[in-house]
Amino acid sequence: MELPQWHHRPQVKQKGLLDQDAFLRVADQFISLANDRNKKILATELHFALMYAAARYTGHVGKNVVSIEDQDNWITHMTAQFQDMLRENMADPAL
């Protein structure tokens, strides 16, 4: 199985898939929830909760949706995907 790349988005809308605009809209929904929670929870605490939730859901997808056999390969791949996303956002002057 070819492991997914986070930035490979369909050019046009396809049922069940997120094109680039839809991907960013869904991400913005999670960010909006985080911003709301940040009114009462320190960002330095909140970001760990978000990371844990992402790890938990990614673990579920790997084990139960795509049935990954090589967990270490999945973890390495998904960690690299996160690093790429983090680098892109850290380099964003609008952030």
C-alpha positions as CSV (number, residue, x, y, z in Angstrom):
1,M,0.0,0.0,0.0
2,E,1.3,3.5,-0.9
3,L,1.2,5.7,2.2
4,P,-0.8,8.9,1.8
5,Q,0.9,12.3,1.4
6,W,-0.9,15.1,3.2
7,H,-0.4,17.6,0.4
8,H,-1.6,15.4,-2.4
9,R,-5.1,16.7,-2.8
10,P,-7.5,16.1,-5.7
11,Q,-7.8,19.0,-8.1
12,V,-11.6,18.8,-8.2
13,K,-14.2,17.7,-5.7
14,Q,-14.6,14.0,-5.3
15,K,-17.1,12.3,-3.0
16,G,-15.4,11.4,0.3
17,L,-12.2,13.2,-0.5
18,L,-11.0,16.7,0.4
19,D,-9.7,18.9,-2.3
20,Q,-7.3,21.7,-1.2
21,D,-10.0,24.2,-0.3
22,A,-12.1,21.6,1.6
23,F,-9.0,20.3,3.4
24,L,-8.2,23.8,4.6
25,R,-11.8,24.4,5.6
26,V,-11.9,21.3,7.7
27,A,-8.5,22.2,9.3
28,D,-9.9,25.6,10.1
29,Q,-12.8,24.0,11.9
30,F,-10.4,22.3,14.3
31,I,-8.4,25.5,14.7
32,S,-11.6,27.4,15.5
33,L,-12.4,24.9,18.2
34,A,-8.9,25.2,19.6
35,N,-9.2,29.0,19.6
36,D,-12.4,28.8,21.5
37,R,-10.9,26.4,24.1
38,N,-7.9,28.7,24.3
39,K,-10.1,31.2,26.1
40,K,-9.8,29.0,29.2
41,I,-6.9,26.7,28.5
42,L,-3.3,27.8,27.9
43,A,-2.1,27.3,24.4
44,T,0.9,25.5,25.7
45,E,-1.5,22.9,27.2
46,L,-4.0,22.9,24.4
47,H,-1.6,22.1,21.6
48,F,-0.6,18.8,23.4
49,A,-4.3,17.8,23.6
50,L,-4.6,18.5,19.9
51,M,-1.5,16.5,19.1
52,Y,-2.8,13.6,21.2
53,A,-6.1,13.7,19.5
54,A,-4.4,13.6,16.1
55,A,-2.2,10.7,17.2
56,R,-5.1,8.8,18.6
57,Y,-7.2,9.2,15.4
58,T,-4.2,8.5,13.2
59,G,-3.6,5.3,15.2
60,H,-7.2,4.3,14.7
61,V,-7.0,4.9,10.9
62,G,-3.7,2.9,10.7
63,K,-5.0,0.0,12.7
64,N,-8.7,-0.2,11.8
65,V,-9.3,1.6,8.5
66,V,-6.2,0.8,6.3
67,S,-5.0,-2.1,8.4
68,I,-1.3,-1.2,8.5
69,E,0.9,-4.3,9.1
70,D,4.2,-2.4,9.7
71,Q,3.3,0.0,12.5
72,D,6.9,1.4,12.7
73,N,6.7,2.4,9.0
74,W,3.3,4.0,9.5
75,I,4.6,5.9,12.6
76,T,7.7,7.1,10.7
77,H,5.7,8.1,7.7
78,M,3.0,10.0,9.7
79,T,5.7,11.7,11.8
80,A,7.4,12.9,8.6
81,Q,4.0,14.2,7.4
82,F,3.6,16.2,10.6
83,Q,7.1,17.6,10.3
84,D,6.4,18.8,6.8
85,M,3.1,20.4,7.9
86,L,4.8,22.1,10.9
87,R,7.7,23.4,8.8
88,E,5.3,24.8,6.3
89,N,3.3,26.6,9.0
90,M,6.4,27.8,10.9
91,A,7.6,29.4,7.6
92,D,4.3,31.1,7.0
93,P,4.7,34.9,7.6
94,A,1.0,35.3,8.1
95,L,0.9,33.0,11.1
